[in-house]
Amino acid sequence: MSITIYHNPKCGTSRNTLALIRDSGVEPTIVEYLTAPPSRAELVAILARMGGGPRAVLRRKGTPYDQLGLDDPALTEDQLIDAMLADPILIERPIVVTPLGVKLCRPAEEVLSLLERRPPVAS
C-alpha cells in the first residue's frame, strides 16, 4: 500500500500518526511539508480527495493566521491556498494520503481508517 504523510517532525500528533502507519507494516513516503511544501496542483488535489476546501486544513495556532486576516469569510479558496503555499505553517498536519482516502489525522487514530492493516494492539 502506498501511503504519503505530510509531516512535521516537531508535532506530536504527526509523530504519533507516523508511528501508527509504520506499526501497520508500511513505510510511508514522508513529506516534511514545511521544507518541501506541496505544489498548488498537489494541494488542490489533496483538498479535492478530502472533499473539503482549504479552511478544512487551515491551521490557526502558532501561525500568522490572525495577522493575515484569514478568518475573513470574503476570502476565496484561491486566496486561502495562496496564503498556505506562501507560508506552509498554515497547513494543518498531518495529512495522510492512501488508496483508501485522504484525511487530516487529528487525532492520530484517524489514520486507522486509511490503513489496510491495523497496527497490533499493545498488551
C-alpha positions in Angstrom: 0.0 0.0 0.0 1.3 3.4 -1.0 1.0 6.0 1.8 2.2 9.6 1.9 2.2 11.6 5.1 2.5 15.4 5.1 4.5 15.5 8.3 6.0 17.9 10.8 8.5 16.1 12.9 8.1 18.7 15.7 4.4 17.9 16.1 3.5 15.1 18.5 0.3 14.2 16.6 2.2 14.0 13.4 4.8 11.7 15.0 2.1 9.5 16.5 0.4 9.2 13.2 3.7 8.2 11.5 4.2 5.6 14.2 0.8 4.1 13.7 1.4 3.9 9.9 4.8 2.2 10.5 3.3 -0.1 13.1 0.8 -1.3 10.4 3.8 -2.6 8.4 4.1 0.2 5.9 6.9 2.6 5.4 5.2 5.8 4.1 6.6 8.5 1.9 7.3 11.3 4.3 6.9 14.8 3.0 8.2 17.4 5.5 5.9 20.0 4.1 7.5 22.9 5.9 10.7 22.5 3.9 9.1 20.8 0.9 5.6 22.2 0.6 3.1 20.7 -1.9 2.7 22.4 -5.2 -0.6 24.3 -5.9 -1.8 21.3 -8.0 -0.9 18.8 -5.3 -2.7 20.8 -2.6 -5.8 21.3 -4.7 -5.8 17.5 -5.5 -5.5 16.7 -1.8 -8.3 19.0 -0.9 -10.5 17.5 -3.7 -9.9 14.0 -2.4 -10.7 15.1 1.1 -13.9 16.6 -0.1 -13.3 19.9 1.6 -11.9 23.3 0.9 -8.8 24.9 2.3 -10.5 26.0 5.5 -10.6 22.3 6.5 -6.8 22.2 6.7 -6.0 25.8 7.6 -4.0 25.9 10.8 -4.5 28.9 13.2 -2.4 28.0 16.3 1.2 29.2 16.1 0.8 30.7 12.6 0.2 34.1 11.1 -3.5 33.2 10.5 -4.8 36.1 12.6 -2.3 38.7 11.3 -3.2 37.8 7.7 -6.9 38.1 8.5 -7.6 34.6 7.2 -10.8 34.3 9.1 -12.4 36.8 6.7 -15.3 34.9 5.0 -14.8 37.1 1.9 -11.5 35.4 1.1 -11.8 33.0 -1.8 -10.4 29.4 -1.8 -7.7 30.5 -4.2 -6.6 33.3 -1.8 -6.5 30.8 1.1 -4.5 28.4 -0.9 -2.1 31.2 -1.9 -1.6 32.0 1.7 -0.9 28.3 2.6 1.6 28.0 -0.2 3.3 31.2 0.7 3.6 30.1 4.4 3.2 26.3 4.7 2.9 26.5 8.5 -0.7 27.5 7.7 -1.3 23.9 6.6 -2.6 21.7 9.4 -0.9 18.4 9.9 -0.6 15.5 9.5 -2.4 14.9 6.2 -2.3 11.3 5.1 -2.9 10.1 1.5 -3.6 6.5 0.8 -5.5 4.5 -1.8 -8.4 4.3 0.8 -8.7 8.1 1.1 -7.2 11.3 2.3 -7.6 12.7 5.8 -6.3 15.2 8.3 -5.3 12.8 11.1 -6.1 14.8 14.2 -6.2 12.9 16.5 -3.6 10.4 15.2 -6.1 7.5 15.4 -7.9 9.0 12.5 -5.3 7.3 10.3 -6.6 3.8 11.2 -9.5 4.1 8.8 -7.0 4.7 6.0 -4.9 1.6 6.6 -5.4 -1.8 5.1 -3.9 -3.5 8.1 -4.2 -2.1 11.6 -1.2 -2.0 13.9 -1.0 -4.7 16.5 -2.6 -3.8 19.9 0.0 -3.3 22.6 -0.6 -5.7 25.6 
